[in-house]
Amino acid sequence: MAKANPKSLHLADKKGFTPLHISCKFDDIETFNLLIRDANGNLPLHIACLESSYRVVSYIRERSTREATELNNEGKLPIELLLYEAEFDRYTFEYIQCVYKLLRANPESLSHLLV
């Protein structure tokens, strides 16, 4: 259904419930994960890093550390998208602050990126 009609994932029933609401109601982690990831396995933090959305990166990081260490389908961390694939000015305060916040999530698993 998601591949055939991606917009259907956000349609609501008569009570306003979307598939995301229903996956939570039935404690369905598999469906929940499908709904919060894009076709490349990117979570919201991956997408925010790829798009250089500094405020969104900060917002997500202030609420959770889990996403910072999650891999997408290509085996990439959000910070890898920010460091190597996003197009932006790498010398702005906002960029440096985002990198710092992502590195603080799990410094041991991210240290190989700085070599």
BAPA-189454 format. One line per 4 residues: number of its first residue (from 1); their letters; for each residue z, x, y of N, C-alpha, C, CB. Coordinates in Angstrom, 3 decimals. Glycine has a CB too. Layout:
REM residues N
NUM) A) Z:X:Y:Z:X:Y:Z:X:Y:Z:X:Y | ...
This chain:
REM residues 115
1) MAKA) 0.000:0.830:-1.185:0.000:0.000:0.000:0.000:0.878:1.255:1.213:-0.946:-0.005 | 0.805:1.946:1.242:0.907:2.813:2.414:-0.418:3.489:2.725:1.986:3.865:2.202 | -1.137:3.932:1.704:-2.417:4.597:1.931:-3.494:3.607:2.341:-2.852:5.346:0.681 | -3.492:2.438:1.725:-4.520:1.441:2.012:-4.352:0.835:3.407:-4.485:0.339:0.962
5) NPKS) -3.109:0.614:3.808:-2.841:-0.015:5.097:-1.534:0.524:5.670:-2.780:-1.556:4.956 | -1.557:1.697:6.317:-0.334:2.313:6.839:0.451:1.430:7.805:-0.680:3.589:7.525 | -0.250:0.577:8.548:0.441:-0.293:9.498:1.334:-1.311:8.804:-0.565:-1.010:10.371 | 1.024:-1.590:7.530:1.837:-2.564:6.799:3.280:-2.088:6.613:1.211:-2.848:5.439
9) LHLA) 3.500:-0.789:6.708:4.848:-0.251:6.548:5.774:-0.665:7.678:4.797:1.252:6.461 | 5.204:-1.116:8.782:6.016:-1.481:9.934:6.008:-2.984:10.213:5.532:-0.739:11.151 | 5.333:-3.750:9.364:5.318:-5.199:9.534:6.673:-5.775:9.167:4.210:-5.842:8.679 | 7.073:-6.790:9.890:8.368:-7.418:9.644:8.188:-8.797:9.021:9.170:-7.525:10.947
13) DKKG) 9.184:-9.196:8.227:9.164:-10.537:7.665:9.727:-11.525:8.689:9.973:-10.592:6.340 | 9.959:-12.777:8.275:10.428:-13.824:9.198:11.779:-13.483:9.831:10.534:-15.156:8.462 | 12.587:-12.709:9.150:13.905:-12.335:9.675:13.866:-11.038:10.495:14.894:-12.182:8.526 | 12.681:-10.432:10.594:12.537:-9.206:11.353:12.748:-7.938:10.542:13.481:-9.220:12.479
17) FTPL) 12.875:-8.094:9.222:13.098:-6.934:8.361:11.778:-6.242:8.030:13.815:-7.356:7.069 | 11.775:-4.929:8.160:10.628:-4.108:7.787:10.896:-3.508:6.409:10.361:-2.987:8.849 | 9.899:-2.877:5.793:10.153:-2.197:4.520:11.307:-1.183:4.612:8.884:-1.490:4.055 | 11.470:-0.551:5.765:12.577:0.387:5.931:13.926:-0.334:5.809:12.474:1.100:7.292
21) HISC) 14.047:-1.491:6.459:15.277:-2.285:6.335:15.539:-2.668:4.882:15.189:-3.552:7.205 | 14.482:-3.104:4.214:14.632:-3.575:2.834:14.991:-2.426:1.897:13.341:-4.258:2.358 | 14.402:-1.250:2.118:14.760:-0.110:1.265:16.234:0.238:1.422:13.889:1.114:1.602 | 16.757:0.085:2.624:18.187:0.341:2.842:19.037:-0.753:2.200:18.497:0.435:4.352
25) KFDD) 18.604:-1.993:2.326:19.359:-3.111:1.748:19.522:-2.955:0.243:18.666:-4.439:2.058 | 18.470:-2.457:-0.419:18.513:-2.300:-1.874:18.845:-0.869:-2.307:17.185:-2.715:-2.471 | 19.282:-0.053:-1.343:19.708:1.316:-1.647:18.618:2.095:-2.387:20.992:1.295:-2.483 | 17.372:1.901:-1.940:16.206:2.495:-2.588:15.802:3.780:-1.863:15.024:1.493:-2.615
29) IETF) 16.344:4.903:-2.295:16.120:6.191:-1.635:14.669:6.633:-1.729:17.018:7.254:-2.240 | 14.024:6.389:-2.865:12.635:6.812:-3.027:11.736:6.136:-1.994:12.141:6.495:-4.445 | 11.874:4.837:-1.844:11.064:4.112:-0.863:11.443:4.530:0.554:11.238:2.589:-1.035 | 12.736:4.688:0.803:13.194:5.129:2.120:12.525:6.449:2.505:14.730:5.281:2.137
33) NLLI) 12.513:7.411:1.588:11.888:8.704:1.868:10.398:8.570:2.133:12.117:9.657:0.712 | 9.723:7.682:1.434:8.299:7.455:1.693:8.077:6.887:3.091:7.710:6.507:0.643 | 8.995:6.068:3.537:8.835:5.403:4.826:9.142:6.303:6.015:9.714:4.197:4.879 | 9.983:7.309:5.822:10.328:8.165:6.963:9.497:9.441:7.009:11.800:8.523:6.915
37) RDAN) 8.629:9.643:6.039:7.757:10.819:6.019:6.317:10.393:6.254:7.885:11.581:4.676 | 5.547:11.286:6.883:4.128:10.988:7.041:3.366:11.445:5.801:3.562:11.666:8.311 | 2.046:11.352:5.833:1.230:11.684:4.660:1.345:13.158:4.253:-0.225:11.348:4.937 | 1.758:14.021:5.182:1.933:15.442:4.882:3.370:15.793:4.507:1.504:16.271:6.069
41) GNLP) 4.206:14.770:4.361:5.604:15.015:4.006:6.454:15.454:5.178:5.679:16.048:2.935 | 5.947:15.280:6.381:6.701:15.661:7.572:7.722:14.602:7.935:5.763:15.902:8.743 | 8.944:15.036:8.152:9.998:14.180:8.680:9.870:14.145:10.201:11.414:14.687:8.242 | 10.595:13.261:10.876:10.509:13.217:12.338:10.725:14.575:13.015:11.517:12.241:12.865
45) LHIA) 11.640:15.406:12.484:11.870:16.711:13.108:10.664:17.636:12.960:13.101:17.369:12.501 | 9.978:17.583:11.825:8.749:18.361:11.663:7.733:17.964:12.737:8.150:18.152:10.246 | 7.561:16.675:12.906:6.572:16.164:13.857:6.954:16.540:15.287:6.439:14.635:13.727 | 8.237:16.422:15.621:8.700:16.793:16.960:8.450:18.273:17.223:10.197:16.470:17.124
49) CLES) 8.676:19.115:16.220:8.417:20.551:16.378:6.930:20.823:16.536:8.967:21.332:15.181 | 6.127:20.194:15.715:4.686:20.394:15.777:4.125:19.964:17.127:3.998:19.627:14.655 | 4.685:18.898:17.687:4.212:18.368:18.969:4.937:18.968:20.165:4.369:16.872:18.991 | 5.838:19.917:19.912:6.622:20.549:20.984:7.394:19.524:21.805:5.708:21.355:21.901
53) SYRV) 7.964:18.559:21.139:8.746:17.515:21.802:10.199:17.974:21.894:8.638:16.153:21.035 | 10.481:18.756:22.910:11.784:19.398:23.024:12.939:18.406:23.072:11.817:20.258:24.249 | 12.782:17.333:23.817:13.869:16.348:23.906:14.107:15.683:22.558:13.549:15.282:24.969 | 13.044:15.417:21.818:13.198:14.786:20.504:13.850:15.754:19.524:11.830:14.315:19.961
57) VSYI) 13.444:17.033:19.556:14.074:18.038:18.693:15.571:18.083:18.978:13.433:19.443:18.908 | 15.932:18.154:20.244:17.346:18.208:20.620:18.082:16.951:20.176:17.489:18.390:22.132 | 17.463:15.811:20.370:18.074:14.535:19.983:18.368:14.498:18.480:17.152:13.363:20.370 | 17.384:14.870:17.678:17.564:14.846:16.218:18.612:15.869:15.797:16.223:15.128:15.494
61) RERS) 18.557:17.052:16.358:19.492:18.114:15.969:20.926:17.800:16.363:19.075:19.428:16.593 | 21.124:17.075:17.428:22.482:16.710:17.831:23.097:15.716:16.860:22.480:16.127:19.240 | 22.275:15.037:16.091:22.763:14.005:15.181:22.768:14.416:13.717:21.939:12.784:15.336 | 21.980:15.445:13.365:21.872:15.810:11.955:21.417:17.251:11.797:20.906:14.874:11.233
65) TREA) 21.931:17.915:10.774:21.448:19.253:10.451:20.550:19.213:9.227:22.621:20.211:10.217 | 20.566:18.139:8.487:19.834:18.056:7.226:18.335:18.254:7.401:20.093:16.726:6.572 | 17.736:17.580:8.361:16.276:17.659:8.516:15.792:19.066:8.837:15.820:16.713:9.605 | 16.618:19.874:9.456:16.201:21.219:9.850:15.918:22.105:8.648:17.262:21.862:10.718
69) TELN) 16.441:21.761:7.489:16.236:22.584:6.292:15.368:21.890:5.244:17.575:22.946:5.680 | 14.730:20.793:5.626:13.842:20.063:4.722:12.427:20.622:4.804:13.843:18.558:5.055 | 11.789:20.737:3.660:10.411:21.222:3.590:9.427:20.065:3.576:10.212:22.094:2.351 | 8.251:20.271:4.187:7.197:19.266:4.077:6.361:19.561:2.828:6.301:19.248:5.360
73) NEGK) 5.244:18.864:2.644:4.415:19.046:1.449:3.812:20.446:1.353:3.305:18.018:1.435 | 3.698:21.136:2.481:3.160:22.496:2.483:4.264:23.541:2.335:2.376:22.749:3.767 | 5.504:23.081:2.116:6.630:23.994:1.957:7.102:24.607:3.256:6.265:25.078:1.013 | 6.843:23.930:4.372:7.216:24.464:5.680:8.419:23.735:6.260:6.042:24.370:6.642
77) LPIE) 9.278:24.521:6.889:10.423:23.995:7.620:9.971:23.542:9.003:11.548:25.056:7.728 | 10.726:22.643:9.657:10.370:22.257:11.020:10.224:23.446:11.970:11.405:21.313:11.561 | 11.143:24.412:11.854:11.075:25.559:12.770:9.797:26.370:12.564:12.297:26.462:12.579 | 9.265:26.391:11.359:8.004:27.104:11.122:6.864:26.442:11.881:7.681:27.151:9.617
81) LLLY) 6.883:25.128:11.958:5.865:24.418:12.729:6.018:24.737:14.204:5.956:22.897:12.495 | 7.256:24.799:14.670:7.515:25.115:16.074:7.106:26.545:16.402:8.993:24.907:16.403 | 7.436:27.486:15.529:7.153:28.896:15.793:5.684:29.260:15.656:7.957:29.750:14.870 | 5.007:28.686:14.667:3.683:29.187:14.316:2.522:28.223:14.526:3.695:29.594:12.920
85) EAEF) 2.798:26.927:14.634:1.676:25.991:14.680:1.588:25.156:15.955:1.758:25.079:13.518 | 2.701:25.004:16.653:2.687:24.190:17.867:2.052:24.967:19.014:4.116:23.748:18.245 | 1.422:24.241:19.929:0.819:24.864:21.103:1.678:24.532:22.316:-0.655:24.385:21.309 | 2.255:25.571:22.945:3.149:25.387:24.071:3.450:26.744:24.682:4.451:24.669:23.642
89) DRYT) 4.172:26.733:25.761:4.610:27.963:26.410:5.876:28.448:25.708:4.862:27.742:27.943 | 5.772:29.532:24.982:6.875:30.053:24.176:7.983:30.698:25.012:6.347:31.057:23.188 | 7.824:30.763:26.295:8.812:31.438:27.128:9.612:30.478:27.999:8.132:32.453:27.996 | 9.516:29.197:27.755:10.291:28.241:28.539:11.700:28.138:27.980:9.611:26.858:28.548
93) FEYI) 12.612:27.737:28.821:13.996:27.558:28.409:14.095:26.513:27.303:14.864:27.153:29.606 | 13.336:25.428:27.435:13.396:24.353:26.452:12.975:24.836:25.065:12.512:23.191:26.890 | 11.926:25.659:25.017:11.460:26.192:23.742:12.533:27.066:23.106:10.162:26.992:23.931 | 13.075:27.976:23.867:14.099:28.886:23.355:15.318:28.106:22.888:14.502:29.910:24.427
97) QCVY) 15.689:27.086:23.621:16.829:26.252:23.250:16.560:25.515:21.929:17.139:25.241:24.373 | 15.358:25.015:21.740:15.012:24.317:20.491:15.046:25.271:19.303:13.620:23.670:20.604 | 14.499:26.457:19.468:14.528:27.446:18.389:15.968:27.762:18.036:13.771:28.737:18.793 | 16.801:27.952:19.030:18.211:28.255:18.803:18.894:27.132:18.013:18.931:28.474:20.143
101) KLLR) 18.663:25.894:18.405:19.287:24.761:17.713:18.827:24.679:16.263:18.965:23.450:18.437 | 17.566:24.945:16.026:17.059:24.887:14.657:17.600:26.036:13.817:15.533:24.912:14.656 | 17.732:27.199:14.398:18.277:28.341:13.664:19.748:28.138:13.315:18.111:29.617:14.478 | 20.474:27.441:14.148:21.889:27.187:13.886:22.095:26.239:12.717:22.553:26.624:15.120
105) ANPE) 21.083:25.488:12.343:21.209:24.505:11.266:21.606:25.162:9.956:19.903:23.744:11.087 | 20.962:26.262:9.625:21.231:26.951:8.374:20.695:28.373:8.500:20.585:26.203:7.157 | 21.430:29.231:9.191:20.913:30.564:9.492:20.517:31.381:8.269:21.928:31.317:10.262 | 21.207:31.219:7.159:20.891:32.004:5.971:19.490:31.690:5.442:21.928:31.749:4.883
109) SLSH) 19.150:30.420:5.415:17.858:30.046:4.840:16.707:30.254:5.820:17.891:28.596:4.390 | 17.011:30.475:7.086:15.953:30.615:8.084:15.761:32.056:8.540:16.258:29.746:9.277 | 16.631:32.957:8.120:16.581:34.329:8.625:15.279:35.053:8.289:17.739:35.110:8.073 | 14.627:34.688:7.195:13.363:35.335:6.815:12.264:35.093:7.856:12.901:34.823:5.444
113) LLV) 12.430:34.083:8.688:11.410:33.784:9.696:11.413:34.777:10.833:11.611:32.399:10.243 | 12.511:35.477:11.015:12.641:36.367:12.159:12.275:37.803:11.821:14.046:36.313:12.694 | 11.867:38.053:10.593:11.522:39.420:10.172:10.125:39.764:10.624:11.637:39.575:8.643
